[in-house]
Structures are given as C-alpha cells and as structure tokens.
C-alpha cells in the first residue's frame, strides 16, 4: 500500500520509523553511482600504494579513492 506524501511527511516529522514506506531496493544516491575508469601508474607508485594499503589493512583501491577524495575536498 502506498503512503500519501502528507502522511509520510508527518511520520518523518514526528520521528516515526519510515523505512517500511521506502523502496530501498531501488534507492539511489545521485552523483555517488560508480563509474569504472582505467588509470596507468608507474610501478614504483603501485608498490608504494600496496605497502600503504597493506599497512592499513585495506585494498589498494581504497587508498586511491581516499587520497583522491581528500585532495578534491582541499581544492574545492
């Protein structure tokens, strides 16, 4: 059963649980969708990334994403 927007808004404003009214299987976060890109790195850079990833216990890709995100936040 669908919920009217006004009823949904009231439940939300009253602090009630609205998760049953959401279609979480089809939920999206605009601008956070993934897109695959290929980047070529010199071998020394990959080795450094791998050492840091191993030290932190995370995959190489996580280090790359974190560092790029950090840099982008600084320049914004």
C-alpha positions in Angstrom: 0.0 0.0 0.0 1.3 3.4 -1.0 1.6 6.2 1.6 0.4 9.7 0.8 3.1 12.3 0.8 1.5 14.3 3.6 1.2 11.1 5.8 4.8 10.3 5.0 6.0 13.8 5.9 4.0 13.7 9.2 5.5 10.4 10.2 9.0 11.7 9.4 8.4 15.0 11.3 7.1 13.1 14.3 10.2 10.9 14.4 8.4 7.7 13.5 10.1 4.8 11.6 9.5 5.4 7.9 11.7 2.6 6.5 8.6 0.4 5.7 7.4 3.2 3.4 10.7 3.3 1.4 11.6 1.3 -1.6 15.2 0.6 -0.5 15.8 -1.9 -3.3 15.6 0.9 -5.9 17.2 3.7 -3.8 20.0 5.6 -5.4 22.4 8.3 -4.3 22.8 10.7 -7.2 26.4 11.6 -8.0 27.6 8.7 -5.9 27.0 6.0 -8.5 30.1 4.1 -9.5 31.8 4.5 -12.9 34.8 2.5 -13.8 37.9 4.3 -15.0 41.4 3.0 -16.0 44.5 4.7 -14.8 48.1 3.7 -15.6 50.5 4.2 -12.7 54.3 3.7 -12.7 55.5 0.6 -11.0 57.1 2.5 -8.1 53.7 4.2 -7.4 51.9 0.9 -7.3 54.4 -0.6 -5.0 54.1 2.4 -2.6 50.3 2.1 -2.7 50.5 -1.6 -2.0 52.8 -1.0 1.0 50.5 1.6 2.5 47.4 -0.5 1.8 48.9 -3.5 3.5 50.0 -1.3 6.5 46.4 -0.1 6.9 44.8 -3.4 6.0 42.7 -2.1 3.2 42.7 -2.8 -0.6 44.8 -0.6 -2.9 41.6 0.8 -4.4 40.5 2.1 -1.0 43.7 4.1 -0.6 43.5 5.6 -4.1 39.8 6.6 -3.6 40.5 8.1 -0.1 43.5 10.1 -1.3 41.8 11.4 -4.4 38.7 12.4 -2.4 40.9 14.1 0.2 42.7 16.1 -2.5 39.4 17.1 -4.2 37.9 18.3 -1.0 41.0 20.5 -0.4 40.8 22.1 -3.8 37.0 22.7 -3.7 
